[in-house]
Amino acid sequence: MKSARLILIVFCASIAVTSAGPISPPEDFPTSPPEAPPLEPSSLPPAASHRLDNGMEVVVISSDEIPWVSVTWYLMAGAKYDPPQKSGLAFTTAALLRQGTTTHTADELAELLDFHAIKLGGKAGHETTVVHAGSLAKEVDLAVKCLAEVVRSPVFPERDFRRHISQAVNETKISEAQAEYWAEREFRERVYAEHYLGRLYYGNSETLPRIQREDLVEFHQTHYMPNESKLIFSGSITAEQAVGLARKYFGQWQPGTMPAFPVAPIPPRRDTHIYLVDRPGSTQSQIRVGQLGFRRSDPEYIPAQVFNQVFGGSFNSRLNSAVRVKEGLTYGASGGYTAGKEPGRLMAATFTKNESTAEALEVLLGVAESMTTEAPSKEELSDSQSYITGKFGLSLETPQQVASKVFDLKFHGLADNYYETYLKQINQLTASDVISFAQTAVDLGKLTIVIVGDATEVKGQLAEIAPVTVVKRHGAEPVD
């Protein structure tokens, strides 16, 4: 009954308003929707740098916006130092830093961190190892102490090590049952060959079981050192406080000499060829197309950012519009350049059913060709520049994000004001600049093409596009 009365009251009120006629807007009510002003280019806050006697560089970005401090330790060593037969060693070492030290067991450390609301963790990629601590400003002393403890004196308990390896192998086997995994792995190996970028930094189900606890201990002893690292503070802390904490907890750490490692050459681009990873019984094909690119510090990086957006960096990109929206061959397609300390790569990715594999590949190749023959439209250029400018501002929301940006400048040897110049250059690019970049950077005659699918279903149609080599990979069989 109450709900019925409420409905009746609302109904009567609506009749009363209707019978009274339309409500006139205020005299100052705008006649057109407001327009937001153009986004102003963002820039990094100033950073102060200091070097400890043991060679560790301490960088401080002070900000009082929130009472939080991000403390990140960057080591100039990662999976590139892994023995190929033990790929995943650096990654495993970093993952186990929190599992006990000479001072605290893993449980004691976890309880201490939780009680003081401190987050702490480590990871490793191809080039670097990163250990991050974050805390309220009032807890920063303890945060730095715990960070230094796991970096300098981990013990890698045998039980925790065995459990981690077992879990990692099981997770990797699950990944290896997916076509996407083999598309990424095969493409990486074809582009980089024996170079360390040709390996997955987290290892695989064959290399991880070969790693022993003693390998972690040795990797830590021979690669973790102050003079090959940077400690970056970002947030509510002064330079004087930060340097004092760095000296207090890292100052007595003795420097070392980073061991050399053999670097296999990255092979040059080769004539377009299709590598078909046979996956019997698969009803779909994973498609990867690309080639070797350039370094993060190279001038090509600037126009490549706009190229990426137009080519395959958004839902409205040429690639997704052609393969998904227009032709309906897939649920999604993306592509673009990545770049790092070593040359990165151009890669476009999509998937489709067996019978349309060749068609999807031809559409993808056609889009790549269009980037070299059709300059971006006014709308494509404007949308890309606005997106890049706005996204950069969003990438500076947290102290840790700011620290990461500052590290990138130092790691890649870029100027302190690089991002100010970067955004200006992005917004000054013309359509001619972008197509000139594409014509120079993209070599349509030297593409690496990887297809993961049922060879009996797709080989014939692919052979009409380019030479095909069928690849048999243990573990590439589907698991349904």
Secondary structure, DSSP 8 states (H G I E B T S, - for coil): -HHHHHHHHHHHHHHHHHHT------TT--SS---------------EEEE-TTS-EEEEEE--SSSEEEEEEEES-SGGGS-GGGTTHHHHHHHTTTS-BSS--HHHHHHHHHHTT-EEEEEE-SS-EEEEEEEEGGGHHHHHHHHHHHHH-B---HHHHHHHHHHHHHHHHHHHTSHHHHHHHHHHHHHHTTSGGGS-TT--TTTGGG--HHHHHHHHHHH--GGGEEEEEEES--HHHHHHHHHHHHTT------------------S-EEEEEE-TT-SEEEEEEEEE---TTSTTHHHHHHHHHHHTSSTTSHHHIIIIIIT---S-EEEEEE--SS--EEEEEEEEEGGGHHHHHHHHHHHHHHHHHS---HHHHHHHHHHHHHHHHHTTSSHHHHHHHHHHHHHTT--TTHHHHHHHHHHH--HHHHHHHHHHH--TTS-EEEEEE-HHHHHHHHHTTS-EEEE--TT-S---
